[in-house]
């Protein structure tokens, strides 16, 4: 029988005892801010490393990310904190340069009108422009409700571009038809650029394109910062700073219960190395996936809330990583495809990682899937055969270059914004608002497809809320009009 150890955390001089479940960027940023303010912080992590999906993995001396992931420098709120954590010689700033392939050619992304007009077949280009014009006129006469991602994309780029790129790619990534995806997905993930305005501004100055963007989640990113030791180096620095302020991080620990008590405290029960521990807290911050989090709560959550939780879906992903005996395979940071097994391929040296020998680089291929489907359960050798075949056909890589390969698996890679998901989320949020000292924050716990800078800031805002002592809802919204936490 496992022994149960009652752990009573010593309160800080302000009497605040905080337990954070999950050590991704939102959990670490919450712990970073609170520990700096003298709070007692315990972070519980089920893996043997911190960083979550932003972590870097070292295999046989080579660094790989779950992506990779760079940090958007244009978010000044985040970038100032990033520079506060990272020393100037620990990261590089790179221009954003990615390409998408459709209709047999590579195009810069976000799509630039000049690129489209000169590279597309003249008849296809004319069809795209006419389709866009027809859509503009139609929406002036009879505005669309834009309920689905299919409607939103078609109404902002024209049906022709939807058919030749956006539709096939979206279906590939999410595994369902875009007509089943909420338009909220498209609004928060696809930079909306007026094609005619973009033509003019592309000739003048590409940086003017950023000013045409109406998105806060999906800005036209011009530059990004990348730690020289992989994106996970940022998480490691945060981890070090939390420990320096006497914060405790419990790795390889599995949370079993979140017990709500009538006296306002919360007990978190977790298992580590066969023993069961209980931590008492004034506040508990949850950053693990929302479907996992709500099933841990005791007393048990009511059926209506659990039914809403069961209606939320996540998309999984396999990251196929290769050490390649070439200095680089392509110039852009990443290439995107809609007709391959993988949707994205990235060269980590192009991002700025150091430590790879000359004539060697690390390649990551992202393959979307569903948890426990055939792709998820496939052997590494199967991925090797399929991906090498695709890359050889594309003229990017030959098998003889590959020195080593392995896979990483992400069970909750992306929240899937199916039509009606927001209704279920409102049911869950209404329940959580009644528990002031249980806070869900970050990408996974809030079921939000947000980038790392916003994920980090959500943790900072969560810490601000705890320090304020105010009730939920009193801290206002994030700059893009969304809640800081649930």
Phi, psi and omega in degrees: 000136178289145178273146180256123181249124177274113181258118176256110180288140176288124180291151176282182184291351176258359178076018183257123177241118186238132171249131179245126180259112182104135183242036169286191185297323180292319178294317180292321180291323175298312179296323180298311182291316183292320181293326176296331181271008175088011180281154174278118187236128171237126178249128180252125184229131183280343176269174179265018177210162178260166175117340181058225182287348177271358182290155172254148181243136176253123178236119179052038176088359182250141183265135174225152174253175171271055185176275009274181183227123175251166186250127185289115182283341182288344175276095188295327178299317180284315189297326176297320178289324177301314180289338175289328182272316185264137174287152184303329182273006182260357181213164176235155176250127183239148172288139179289123181213098176233157180231146172244148180245127170204156180057029174085001183223162178265140180229145175293148178227136004301151184302133176249133186300320181298319178301314181296314185295324184272335183264328179290151170307136184310320181290323178291318179300315179297320179297322179295316180295315179297319179297320180293318179298315180298319180296318179300314182295315181300320182287336175289321182281313182224087183303138180279150176283344178051053181283324183252163175297324178301314180295314183298312182295314180299322183282344180253344180233352183092151184293328183295311179296325176300315184292324186267343177221296191301317181298304180300319182293316180298318179295323179295315184292316190263347176076006176223161180293140180302339177293342179265351179270142178293148177295341177302322178304310183294320182296324185266350185240343183248115178301127182265113181237128175293119188299318182290319177297322182294326178302310182296314184287332177296324179288325183282301185195116182305331182294338178293341179299328182298332183280348177274352186282137178250005184263145173258326177286321187240067181288163173283097186282126181260325180219153176216151179261143182220123178297140184294339178257026180095159183301331181294345179297329177294316178297321180295321178295319177298319179300315180299317183291326176295316180295324178297334178262022176071018172287149182246133179240119184258101181276165180051042183236131184250120178287132180253328182210148166241105189259116179274131180248160183287340181276005177095348177271165178232136174256134175248120180256126180221159182247134178215124179053040176085350179258152180250129182241155178231123178251134176262137184219152169279324179225140173240127178252124183250127179237001178282166182309139187299328180291327176283320186297312186289339178281350179271346188285136172231136000301155186301143178291147183292162188298323180300316179292315180296325176295322177293321177299317181294340180277347179275137183239145173244149173260135178265172179206148171247130176255113179268117186251139180225137165268124188240135178278064173211147180294322174198153179258335180200163184277319181297164176295321183206155175238139182244140182225151174247355185240018178245170173300320180264154177260336182216140173232133184231146175252113189292333177290330177295331178286333178124008179295145179243167179105347176281137175296160174302150181061029175216139176213172179246129182243135178237129177245126182260125181241110178287149180197181173250149183304127177069012173281185185297322180291315180303320185270358184294151177286154178302325181295328178293316177299318180303311182297312183293317185287318177300320178300314179296317183289327176292320177297327181280348181077020182268324191208148170241152187302327184296340181284340191279122183265323185200149177211156177197174180235150169244146181233133180242111184286328181238064185289315185219134170288138182261116183274071176290156179301128180095355181299325183294331177293315178295322180295325178296323177299316181294317181296322178299321177295315185291333180297338181279352181244093191293330185259010171248116190236128175256127183216157178094177187299311186285313185289332180264001180054054181232134177272082182239155182277175188295326181295318179289322177301314179299314182294329178297325176291320178297317179295325177297315177299318178301320180297314181297317181294330182287331183073011182275164176285162178302144180093348184272350185268358181079189185255164170294164182303332182270013172085013179253161179292149179287328185193175177248000000 
